Amino acid sequence: MSFTLRKFISRNARSAFTKEVFTSRAYASANQKFSQIAKPLYDYPDDAQQKKDQVVQSLIRTILTSTNHEAGSPAAEKLRFLFATIQNDQDAIYAIQQASRVAGILRFEGHRDVGYNRQKPVVRVAVTGSGGAIGYSLIPRIASGEMLGPDQPVILHLIDLPGDSMKVVKGLSYELEDCAFPLLKGIKVSSDINEGLTDVDYAIFVGSKPRSKGMERADLLKENGKIFVDTGKALAKNAKKNVLSLVVGNPANTNCLVLAANAKGLDPSQFTALTRLDQDRAIAQVANYTGKPISDIKNLNIWGNHSPTMFPDLANATIGGQPALDLIKDAKWIENEFIPRVGKRGAEIIAARGKSSAASAADAAIKHMRDWVLGTGKDAVSMAVHSDGSYGVAKGLYSSFPVVCLGNGKYEIVKNLKVDTAAKKKIQASVDELASEQKQVANLLK
């Protein structure tokens, strides 16, 4: 039987696996050796464990390292994703199980070492609100390397309020130890914001005061604003000068504005707020409506505030390389179901489970930080960033835009997108809300 890399992918990977693999340098190189490597994967005796290990390791290293890209780069991540999507054949499943362990320690002649065998310098990641539900979903995934890559060791700074929250965080730290993550080099638990942010490279601000029954949004803004004033000062005083900060706690955009304004000496571009969750919600709705795979949907981005006024933009999205609006022609569905459901999905989840979204928010935060640090390639993603005036959004606001991440904390707002009159009106309504929030916390921005 003739084995080729294309047949292997077609047989074992989901149909959504992108054609980019077949046009990459990795494919051309790996395909030359694949038939000799893959055939024994199906032919050797079950008890030939040593041979099995050799075949699996050879297969993994050929595909993962033939790009000569650093681990964690978009190209390497796309190829590693092949193994994460294999579904059939027990030997192929064995390859998945081994990939995360083996791929990181292999050497390939003429190429750099990857993964656990050649790790980067340790970085420190702080998470506030570590004792909450989002923290519980988020933090183990950071420790596993999912956020910063399989060759990035981390020390976690887990921050929360004193009292019962500290007990919860301490228990979480025990669980993290029990997971025995190879990349986790230390855990620091603190209820003091200055201590918790000392020397951190990355900070994820999950903790914020929730809106209580009867509380007006204006009151919520002011209460959280006070928290982020002190947090911004502590960040500027104690963190690394190139620290990257993501605000998850709501109201995220304006919390981010207050945080950045009070972190004197740090650049506004070092601060972002989470709207990736809104993007993912929009993608999921489109996938459900069209029946198309998630990975076929690109450049479906969010504009404005993380609130029901946000605008999910189908006009610039593509599905399987085609304009999304060529496949979605029901204007009533877009206007009356899609847009409002994305904006109010958080409330829908609370109504269903009695609690706000946690696992999905943690997942979005992981993706946001991973893309910001490692890069997105050519695809745009949604991030609330410091406005430079693009698309008429007032300078200085932290508004969601389509951005391309260049890696190492650098990003660019995507320019020259088509924005028709109706879209401009919706974007402006969300931006007006941000401007109103800015006025309400104006005394905290000095």
C-alpha positions in Angstrom: 0.0 0.0 0.0 1.3 3.4 -0.9 1.4 5.9 1.9 1.7 9.7 1.4 1.4 12.5 3.9 -1.8 13.8 2.1 -3.4 10.4 2.5 -2.4 10.3 6.1 -4.0 13.7 6.8 -7.1 12.9 4.8 -7.5 9.6 6.6 -6.9 10.8 10.1 -7.6 14.5 10.3 -10.8 16.4 10.3 -11.8 17.7 6.9 -11.5 21.2 8.3 -7.7 20.9 8.4 -6.5 23.7 6.2 -4.9 23.5 2.8 -2.1 25.6 4.2 -0.4 22.4 5.4 -0.3 21.1 1.8 1.4 24.2 0.5 3.9 24.7 3.3 7.6 24.0 3.2 7.0 21.4 5.9 4.7 19.4 3.6 7.1 19.3 0.7 10.0 18.2 2.9 8.0 15.7 5.1 6.3 14.0 2.2 9.6 12.8 0.7 10.2 10.7 3.8 6.6 10.0 4.9 6.0 6.7 3.0 8.9 5.0 4.6 8.1 6.4 8.0 4.3 5.9 8.0 4.0 2.4 6.6 5.5 0.7 9.6 3.1 2.7 11.8 0.4 0.4 10.5 2.4 -2.8 9.9 4.5 -3.6 12.9 3.4 -6.2 15.6 1.5 -4.8 18.5 4.2 -6.0 21.0 7.0 -4.2 19.2 6.9 -1.3 21.6 10.5 -0.1 20.8 9.8 -0.1 17.1 6.6 1.7 17.7 8.3 4.4 19.7 11.0 4.8 17.0 8.4 5.1 14.2 6.2 7.6 16.1 9.1 9.8 17.1 10.5 9.8 13.6 7.2 10.7 12.2 6.6 13.5 14.7 10.0 15.0 14.3 9.9 15.0 10.5 6.7 16.9 10.4 7.3 19.2 13.3 10.9 20.2 12.6 11.1 20.2 8.8 9.9 23.8 8.8 13.0 25.0 10.7 10.6 27.3 12.6 10.7 27.8 16.3 8.2 25.8 18.3 5.1 27.9 19.0 5.3 29.7 15.7 2.1 29.7 13.6 3.6 27.2 11.1 4.8 24.8 13.8 1.4 25.1 15.6 -0.5 24.3 12.4 1.5 21.2 11.9 1.3 20.1 15.6 -2.4 20.6 15.3 -2.5 17.7 12.8 -1.7 15.3 15.7 -4.3 16.9 18.0 -7.0 16.2 15.4 -6.3 12.6 14.6 -9.3 10.5 15.5 -8.9 7.0 14.1 -6.5 4.1 14.2 -5.1 3.2 17.6 -1.5 3.7 16.5 -2.3 7.2 15.3 -4.0 7.9 18.6 -0.8 6.8 20.3 1.0 9.4 18.2 -1.2 12.1 19.6 -0.6 11.0 23.1 3.1 11.1 22.5 3.3 14.3 20.5 3.2 16.7 23.4 5.9 14.7 25.2 8.1 13.6 22.3 7.9 16.5 20.0 9.3 18.9 22.6 12.5 16.9 23.2 13.5 15.7 19.8 16.5 16.9 17.9 16.6 17.0 14.1 19.9 17.2 12.4 20.5 20.6 10.9 17.7 22.2 12.9 17.3 23.9 16.2 16.2 21.9 19.2 12.6 22.3 20.1 10.5 22.1 23.2 11.4 20.9 26.6 15.0 20.0 25.6 15.8 23.6 24.8 13.6 25.9 26.9 13.5 29.7 26.8 14.3 31.7 30.0 11.6 31.4 32.6 8.9 34.1 32.5 6.5 35.1 35.3 2.7 35.2 34.7 0.3 36.9 37.1 -3.4 36.2 37.3 -5.7 38.2 39.5 -8.9 36.7 40.7 -7.1 33.3 40.7 -9.6 31.8 43.1 -12.6 32.3 40.8 -14.1 30.0 38.2 -12.3 31.6 35.2 -9.0 31.3 37.1 -9.6 27.6 37.8 -10.1 27.0 34.1 -7.3 29.3 32.9 -4.4 28.7 35.2 -3.7 25.0 34.5 -3.7 25.7 30.8 -1.0 28.4 31.3 1.1 26.0 33.3 0.8 23.3 30.6 2.3 25.5 28.0 -0.8 26.1 26.0 -0.7 29.9 26.3 3.0 30.6 25.7 4.2 27.5 23.9 5.7 24.1 24.6 9.2 25.5 25.2 8.3 28.4 27.6 8.8 27.6 31.3 6.7 29.8 33.7 6.4 30.9 37.3 2.8 31.6 38.2 1.8 34.5 40.5 -1.7 33.7 41.8 -3.3 36.8 43.2 -6.6 37.2 45.0 -8.3 38.9 48.0 -7.3 37.9 51.5 -9.5 35.5 53.5 -11.5 32.7 52.0 -10.3 33.4 48.5 -6.7 32.8 49.6 -7.7 29.3 50.9 -9.1 28.5 47.4 -6.0 29.8 45.7 -3.8 27.7 48.0 -5.8 24.6 47.2 -5.4 25.4 43.5 -1.6 25.7 44.0 -1.6 22.2 45.5 -3.5 20.9 42.4 -1.0 22.5 40.1 1.8 20.8 41.9 0.0 17.5 41.6 -0.3 18.0 37.8 3.5 17.8 37.6 3.6 20.2 34.6 7.2 20.1 33.2 7.0 23.8 32.3 5.8 25.0 35.7 8.9 26.2 37.6 7.3 27.8 40.6 4.1 29.2 42.2 3.7 32.3 44.2 0.5 32.9 46.1 -0.3 36.5 47.3 -3.1 38.7 48.5 -0.9 41.8 48.1 -1.1 43.4 44.6 2.4 44.9 44.8 4.0 41.6 45.9 1.9 39.7 43.3 3.0 41.8 40.4 6.7 41.9 41.2 8.9 41.1 38.2 6.0 39.7 36.1 6.3 39.5 32.3 2.6 38.9 31.7 -0.5 39.9 33.7 -4.0 38.7 33.2 -6.5 40.7 35.2 -9.5 38.5 35.8 -10.6 39.8 39.1 -13.1 42.6 39.2 -16.1 43.5 41.3 -19.3 41.8 39.9 -22.4 43.8 39.3 -24.8 43.2 42.3 -28.6 43.3 42.1 -29.8 46.8 41.7 -26.4 48.3 40.9 -26.2 50.8 38.1 -23.6 50.3 35.4 -22.2 53.8 36.3 -21.6 52.6 39.9 -20.0 49.4 38.7 -17.6 51.5 36.5 -16.6 53.6 39.4 -16.1 50.8 41.9 -14.0 48.8 39.5 -12.2 51.9 38.4 -10.9 52.5 41.9 -9.5 48.9 41.9 -7.7 49.4 38.6 -6.2 52.7 39.7 -4.3 50.9 42.5 -3.6 48.0 40.2 -2.1 50.2 37.5 0.2 51.9 40.0 1.3 48.6 41.4 1.9 47.3 37.9 4.1 50.2 36.8 6.1 50.1 40.1 6.7 46.4 40.3 6.3 44.5 37.0 8.9 44.3 34.2 8.9 47.4 32.0 7.9 45.4 28.9 5.0 43.7 30.8 2.0 42.8 28.6 -1.4 43.1 30.3 -4.8 41.6 29.4 -8.0 42.8 31.2 -10.7 40.2 31.4 -12.7 41.5 34.3 -15.7 43.5 33.3 -16.4 46.2 32.2 -13.2 45.1 30.5 -12.6 48.0 28.0 -12.9 50.8 30.5 -11.1 48.8 33.2 -8.3 48.6 30.7 -8.4 52.3 30.1 -8.1 53.1 33.8 -5.4 50.5 34.3 -3.2 51.9 31.5 -3.8 55.5 32.5 -2.5 54.8 36.0 0.5 52.6 34.9 2.8 55.6 34.4 5.8 54.9 32.2 4.3 52.0 30.4 3.1 52.3 26.8 -0.6 52.1 26.0 0.1 49.3 23.5 1.1 47.1 26.4 -2.5 46.9 27.5 -5.4 45.1 25.9 -8.9 43.9 26.8 -10.7 40.7 26.0 -13.1 40.6 23.1 -11.8 37.3 21.7 -14.7 35.6 23.5 -17.2 37.7 21.5 -15.3 36.7 18.3 -15.5 33.0 19.2 -19.2 33.3 20.1 -19.8 34.9 16.7 -17.8 32.2 14.9 -19.7 29.4 16.7 -23.1 31.0 15.6 -22.0 31.2 12.0 -20.7 27.6 12.1 -24.0 26.4 13.5 -26.0 28.3 11.0 -24.0 27.3 7.9 -22.9 23.8 8.9 -19.4 24.8 8.0 -16.3 23.8 10.2 -15.1 26.3 12.7 -11.7 26.4 11.1 -13.1 27.5 7.8 -14.4 30.8 9.3 -11.8 33.6 9.2 -11.6 37.3 9.9 -15.0 37.4 11.7 -14.1 40.3 14.0 -15.6 42.4 16.7 -15.8 46.2 16.9 -16.3 48.4 19.9 -17.2 47.6 23.5 -17.4 44.3 25.2 -21.1 44.8 25.9 -24.4 44.1 24.0 -23.5 47.1 21.8 -20.5 45.3 20.2 -20.6 44.7 16.5 -19.7 41.3 15.0 -18.6 42.1 11.4 -19.6 39.5 8.7 -18.8 41.8 5.8 -15.1 41.2 6.1 -15.3 37.5 7.1 -14.7 34.5 4.9 -16.0 30.9 5.0 -13.8 28.4 3.3 -12.1 31.3 1.4 -15.5 32.7 0.2 -17.0 36.0 1.4 -19.3 35.0 4.3 -22.1 37.1 3.0 -22.1 35.0 -0.2 -23.2 32.0 2.0 -25.3 33.9 4.5 -27.9 35.9 2.6 -30.6 36.0 5.3 -30.5 39.6 6.4 -33.2 39.1 9.0 -31.1 36.3 10.6 -28.1 38.6 10.8 -30.0 41.6 12.2 -32.5 39.9 14.4 -30.7 36.8 15.7 -27.0 36.8 15.0 -25.9 40.2 16.1 -28.1 40.4 19.3 -27.4 36.8 20.3 -23.6 37.4 20.1 -24.0 40.6 22.2 -26.3 39.0 24.8 -24.7 35.5 24.9 -23.3 36.1 28.4 -26.7 36.7 29.7 -28.0 33.6 27.9 -25.4 31.5 29.7 -26.2 33.0 33.1 -29.9 32.2 32.5 -29.0 28.6 31.6 -26.4 27.7 34.2 -27.0 30.3 36.9 -23.4 31.5 36.6 -21.4 33.6 34.2 -19.2 32.0 31.5 -15.9 30.7 32.8 -14.5 27.9 30.6 -15.1 29.9 27.4 -13.7 33.1 28.9 -10.6 31.2 30.0 -10.2 29.7 26.6 -10.5 33.1 24.9 -7.9 34.6 27.2 -5.5 31.8 26.4 -6.0 32.4 22.6 -5.7 36.1 23.0 -2.4 36.0 24.9 -1.0 33.2 22.7 -1.6 35.2 19.5 -0.3 38.4 21.1 2.9 36.8 22.1 3.5 34.2 19.3 1.7 36.0 16.4 -1.3 35.3 14.2 0.2 35.1 10.7 -2.0 36.8 8.2 -5.3 36.2 9.9 -7.0 39.0 11.9 -8.3 38.5 15.4 -10.3 40.7 17.8 -8.6 42.6 20.5 -9.6 45.7 22.4 -6.6 47.9 21.9 -5.6 51.6 22.3 -7.3 53.4 19.4 -5.1 55.4 17.1 -8.1 57.0 15.4 -8.6 54.3 12.9 -12.1 54.0 11.4 -13.2 57.1 13.3 -12.8 55.6 16.7 -11.7 58.3 19.1 -8.0 58.2 20.0 -7.2 56.9 23.4 -10.3 54.6 23.9 -9.7 50.9 24.3 -12.0 49.6 21.5 -12.1 46.2 19.8 -10.6 46.2 16.4 -9.5 43.6 13.9 -5.8 43.3 14.5 -2.9 41.2 13.2 -0.5 40.1 15.9 3.2 40.2 14.9 4.4 38.4 18.0 6.4 39.5 21.0 3.5 41.8 22.1 3.3 43.8 18.8 0.1 44.2 16.8 -1.3 46.3 14.0 -4.9 47.4 13.4 -6.0 46.1 10.1 -6.4 49.0 7.7 -8.7 49.6 4.6 -11.4 47.2 5.5 -14.8 47.8 3.9 -17.2 49.3 6.4 -20.5 50.4 4.9 -22.9 53.0 6.3 -24.9 50.5 8.4 -21.8 49.0 9.9 -20.4 52.4 10.7 -23.6 53.3 12.5 -23.4 50.2 14.7 -19.7 50.7 15.4 -20.3 54.3 16.3 -23.0 53.3 18.8 -20.6 51.0 20.6 -17.9 53.6 20.5 -20.3 56.2 21.9 -20.9 53.9 24.8 -17.1 53.7 25.4 -16.8 57.4 25.3 -19.6 57.7 27.8 -17.9 55.3 30.1 -14.7 57.3 29.7 -16.4 60.4 31.0 -17.8 58.5 34.0 -14.3 57.6 35.1 -12.6 60.8 34.0 -11.4 61.6 37.5 -9.6 58.3 37.6 -7.6 58.9 34.5 -5.4 61.8 35.7 
